[in-house]
C-alpha cells in the first residue's frame, strides 16, 4: 500500500480499508462520485451498520477520500475511523480512544476441542455476553465477518473469540471475552489459540487490537506470544453539515 505521495505503508497501518477493499469487499458500502456512476473509484468505504461500526479511508491525507466519506455518511453524518487522530477542517471529532495493535510473533496456536462454532442462531446469546463483558463493538451481523468460536458450560455460552478485519495476509482476532463467573480458567487463552490455529491454516498471521488502558489484556496477549506493533487512535468524526445520517 502507498499513499498519494508514494510513501510506503504497512497494510496493518490501515487494516479496515485493506479489508473492505479485499476479503470483505462484499460488505463495503461506498458512495457514488458525481458523474462517475457506481463507485469503484470511491476512496472511502464503511461496513453496514449492523456488521461493524468502522469506516475507512484509502489515505487519510487525501482530501478526495474525505470528500468521498462525506458523500457516504451524508452532511452531519458520523463515522468511526482508526488511525486518524485529527480530521480536516470542517469535520468534528465527537469521540476518541487510544488503542494498541499487537501482532503474533510467537503464539502457540492449537485447536480447542471443547470450542464450538458460533453462527447467526447464537447471536442473541453472543450479544448478551458482549453486553456483560464489553470487549468492544459487536453487532447482530458481526458474526458474518469470520469464524467465531465459543465455550459453553451447562449449555450457556461463557467465553468466545473470533475473526474480524482481514487485510491481505493477516486476520484480526476480536471479541475475546469470558463471563465473569468463569474467569481465571484460561478460557480466553484457549480460544485465542484456537482461532489463531484456523487463521494460520489458511496462511494468515493473527493480530489484534485492544484499548491502551486495558493493561491486563495487553499483558496477557504479550505473555502468550503477541508483540506490540503500534498505538493507533480510534476516532469518531462528524461530517460538515446539519443533517445527521443514520449511522452508528
Secondary structure as UniProt FT lines:
FT   TURN            4..5
FT   HELIX           11..14
FT   HELIX           15..20
FT   TURN            21..24
FT   HELIX           25..27
FT   TURN            34..35
FT   TURN            40..41
FT   STRAND          44..46
FT   TURN            49..51
FT   STRAND          54..57
FT   TURN            60..61
FT   HELIX           63..73
FT   TURN            75..76
FT   STRAND          78..82
FT   TURN            89..90
FT   STRAND          92..104
FT   TURN            113..114
FT   STRAND          116..118
FT   HELIX           120..122
FT   HELIX           123..133
FT   TURN            140..141
FT   HELIX           142..145
FT   STRAND          148..153
FT   TURN            154..155
FT   STRAND          156..163
FT   TURN            168..169
FT   STRAND          170..178
FT   HELIX           180..182
FT   TURN            183..184
FT   HELIX           187..201
FT   TURN            202..203
FT   STRAND          205..211
FT   TURN            212..213
FT   HELIX           215..223
FT   TURN            224..225
FT   STRAND          226..230
FT   STRAND          233..238
//
